[in-house]
Amino acid sequence: MAFNGIGGYTNAPGMIPWEFVIIYFVAAIGVVLVLGRRGGGLRRFSTMDLVYIGIGAAMAVVWEFYVGAFLQRAVPSGLGSLISPVFWGRLFITFIIVGLVRKVGAGVLSLAIFNILSDIFFYGFGGEPVYTLYEALTYGLFIDIAIALANGNIFGTRGSMAWSASAPSGSGSGTGAMASATAQVGAASRTGVRKGLSPRTLAIVEGALLGLSWSFSDTVFYSGFFSPLLFGATVNWARIIALIVQFIPGDVIIGIIAALAALRISRAV
């Protein structure tokens, strides 16, 4: 018997075993908690950070259901998986907001708020909390992992501070994390690595990798597990693989553009 629009089907042919998905999401929640304690979490968000996230989520909703949806009508039906203004706009807006906040938790929180607002104004709450958990712990988690790995220097947005420094680690920084980052950058510059890892290069590489990761979330997680779980949809792995191949070029290109835009906007702000 369905509950809140969740059919609970777990035996569809070709469906990802539910045990694997449970393991992933338990591990994902653990990663969020660990990363949050080390480099982020709500306690480290300023009021302005929350304002950025809230405004960004609201802008993503407007784009998803109005602006992007209108533009999508101009795309020929056969090219819908190659050209996706709806999805690309959300990716672009999210990357900009993350480039401004630069704290672990920004990705998960942005996607969670986006989903809640989408439910309020468009979808309704059927199928929840599955949809919110799915998007926050795939799209959002991938971003937060990137923020953690970059020590907050996501898309090179702090590069103008750190990468220009060749002074000892104690100068030009108010926190131990930034002092450590400055020391690492100084060491890298002495070994000749600095030129190859400029802020622009970081933005291109990280934007491409995050765009690539976003290409897999909807195809693998949703088509391979959540759509059959919710309403018994058929799983077609040949189509899923084909969609991944079609999604990757556009998502990677838009990811790079969004990351470079985030770098420029962060410097202006």
C-alpha positions in Angstrom: 0.0 0.0 0.0 1.4 3.4 -1.0 2.2 6.0 1.6 2.4 9.7 0.7 2.9 8.7 -2.9 5.7 6.2 -2.2 4.8 2.8 -3.6 7.7 1.1 -1.9 8.5 -1.2 -4.8 11.9 -2.9 -4.3 11.9 -5.8 -6.7 11.6 -4.2 -10.1 13.8 -5.9 -12.7 17.2 -4.2 -13.1 16.6 -2.0 -10.0 19.6 -1.1 -7.9 19.4 -3.3 -4.8 17.9 -1.3 -1.9 20.6 -2.5 0.4 23.2 -0.7 -1.7 21.2 2.4 -1.7 20.7 2.3 2.1 24.4 1.8 2.6 25.2 4.8 0.3 22.8 7.1 2.1 23.8 6.1 5.6 27.4 6.7 4.5 26.4 10.0 2.9 24.8 11.2 6.1 27.9 10.2 8.0 30.1 12.1 5.5 27.9 15.2 5.9 28.2 15.0 9.7 31.9 14.5 9.7 32.6 17.3 7.1 30.2 19.6 8.9 32.1 19.1 12.2 35.5 19.7 10.5 34.8 22.5 8.1 31.2 23.8 8.1 27.8 23.2 9.5 25.0 25.7 10.4 26.9 27.0 13.4 29.5 28.5 11.0 27.1 30.0 8.6 26.7 33.8 8.9 23.4 35.5 8.3 24.6 36.6 4.9 25.4 33.0 4.0 21.9 31.9 4.8 20.5 34.8 2.8 22.6 33.8 -0.2 21.4 30.2 0.1 17.8 31.2 0.5 17.8 33.6 -2.4 19.7 31.1 -4.6 17.2 28.3 -3.8 14.3 30.6 -4.6 16.0 31.8 -7.9 16.5 28.1 -8.8 12.8 27.4 -8.3 11.8 30.4 -10.5 14.2 29.2 -13.2 13.2 25.6 -13.0 9.5 26.1 -13.3 9.1 29.3 -15.2 12.1 30.7 -17.1 13.9 27.4 -17.8 10.6 25.7 -18.6 9.7 28.4 -21.1 13.1 28.1 -22.8 12.9 24.3 -22.9 9.9 24.6 -25.2 12.2 26.0 -27.9 14.4 22.8 -27.7 13.3 20.1 -30.2 11.9 17.1 -28.5 14.7 14.8 -29.8 17.4 17.0 -28.2 15.9 17.3 -24.8 18.5 15.1 -23.2 21.4 17.1 -24.9 20.1 20.6 -24.3 18.5 21.2 -20.9 18.0 24.9 -20.0 15.9 23.8 -17.0 18.7 21.7 -15.4 21.6 23.9 -16.5 20.0 27.0 -14.9 19.7 25.2 -11.6 23.3 24.0 -11.8 24.5 27.5 -12.7 22.6 29.2 -9.8 23.7 26.6 -7.3 27.4 26.9 -8.2 27.2 30.7 -7.9 25.7 30.5 -4.4 28.2 27.9 -3.3 31.0 30.0 -4.6 29.8 32.9 -2.4 29.3 30.8 0.8 32.2 28.4 0.5 31.3 26.4 3.6 30.6 22.7 4.0 26.8 22.3 4.2 26.1 24.9 1.5 25.4 22.3 -1.1 23.1 20.0 1.0 21.2 23.0 2.4 20.8 24.7 -1.0 19.3 21.5 -2.5 17.1 20.8 0.5 15.6 24.3 0.5 15.2 24.1 -3.3 13.2 20.9 -2.9 11.1 22.2 -0.1 10.2 25.4 -2.0 9.5 23.3 -5.1 7.0 21.2 -3.1 5.3 24.3 -1.6 4.9 26.1 -4.9 4.7 23.4 -7.5 4.8 19.7 -6.7 3.1 19.2 -3.4 4.6 17.0 -0.7 3.8 13.6 -2.3 6.9 11.3 -2.3 8.6 13.2 0.5 11.0 13.0 2.2 12.5 10.8 -0.5 12.9 13.5 -3.1 14.6 15.9 -0.7 17.0 13.3 0.7 17.8 12.1 -2.8 18.7 15.5 -4.2 20.4 16.9 -1.0 22.5 13.7 -0.6 23.6 13.4 -4.2 23.8 16.8 -5.9 24.3 18.7 -2.7 26.7 16.2 -1.1 29.0 16.2 -4.1 29.4 19.9 -3.8 30.1 19.8 -0.1 32.8 17.1 -0.6 34.4 19.4 -3.2 34.3 22.3 -0.7 35.9 20.2 2.0 38.6 18.9 -0.4 39.3 22.5 -1.5 39.5 23.7 2.1 36.9 26.3 1.3 38.7 27.5 -1.8 36.0 26.1 -4.1 36.4 27.3 -7.7 39.5 29.2 -6.7 37.2 31.9 -5.1 39.8 32.5 -2.3 42.7 32.2 -4.8 43.4 35.9 -5.0 44.2 35.8 -1.2 46.1 32.5 -1.0 47.6 32.0 -4.4 49.2 35.5 -4.5 50.9 34.9 -1.2 54.5 33.9 -0.9 54.9 35.1 2.6 55.1 32.9 5.7 51.8 31.3 6.8 51.1 33.8 9.6 50.5 36.8 7.3 47.3 37.9 5.7 45.0 35.4 7.4 42.7 35.5 10.4 42.1 31.8 10.7 44.2 28.7 11.2 42.7 27.1 8.1 43.6 30.0 5.9 47.1 30.2 7.4 47.5 26.5 6.5 46.2 27.1 3.0 48.6 30.1 2.6 51.5 28.0 3.7 50.6 25.2 1.3 50.3 27.7 -1.6 53.6 29.3 -0.7 55.2 25.8 -0.9 53.5 25.1 -4.1 54.7 28.3 -5.7 58.2 27.5 -4.7 58.0 24.2 -6.5 56.5 25.8 -9.7 53.0 24.3 -9.2 51.4 27.7 -8.6 51.2 28.7 -12.2 49.4 25.5 -13.2 46.8 25.8 -10.4 45.7 29.4 -10.7 42.2 30.3 -9.5 40.9 30.2 -13.1 42.4 26.7 -13.5 40.9 25.5 -10.3 37.5 26.9 -11.4 37.7 25.0 -14.7 38.8 21.7 -13.1 36.4 21.8 -10.2 33.5 23.0 -12.3 34.0 20.3 -14.9 34.3 17.6 -12.2 31.2 18.7 -10.4 29.3 19.0 -13.6 30.3 15.5 -14.4 29.1 14.3 -11.0 25.7 15.9 -11.5 25.3 14.0 -14.8 25.1 10.7 -12.8 22.6 11.7 -10.0 19.4 11.8 -11.9 20.3 9.0 -14.3 21.7 6.4 -11.9 20.0 7.2 -8.6 16.6 8.3 -9.8 16.1 6.2 -12.9 17.9 3.2 -11.4 16.2 3.2 -7.9 13.9 6.0 -6.9 11.5 6.0 -9.8 10.8 2.3 -9.5 10.7 2.6 -5.6 8.1 5.4 -5.8 5.8 4.3 -8.6 7.1 1.0 -10.0 8.8 2.5 -13.1 10.6 0.2 -15.5 14.4 0.2 -15.2 16.2 0.3 -18.6 20.0 0.4 -18.1 20.7 0.8 -21.8 18.7 4.0 -21.7 20.3 5.1 -18.4 23.8 4.7 -19.9 22.8 6.5 -23.1 21.4 9.4 -21.0 24.6 9.7 -19.0 26.6 9.9 -22.2 24.2 12.6 -23.5 24.2 14.6 -20.2 27.9 14.7 -19.7 29.0 17.2 -22.4 26.4 19.9 -21.5 26.7 19.5 -17.7 30.5 19.7 -17.9 30.5 22.8 -20.1 27.9 24.6 -18.0 29.7 23.5 -14.8 32.9 25.2 -16.1 31.0 28.3 -17.1 29.2 28.5 -13.7 32.5 28.0 -11.8 34.2 30.8 -13.7 31.2 33.0 -13.1 31.3 32.1 -9.4 35.0 33.1 -9.3 34.3 36.5 -10.9 31.2 37.2 -8.8 33.0 36.2 -5.6 35.7 38.7 -6.3 33.2 41.5 -7.0 31.2 40.8 -3.9 
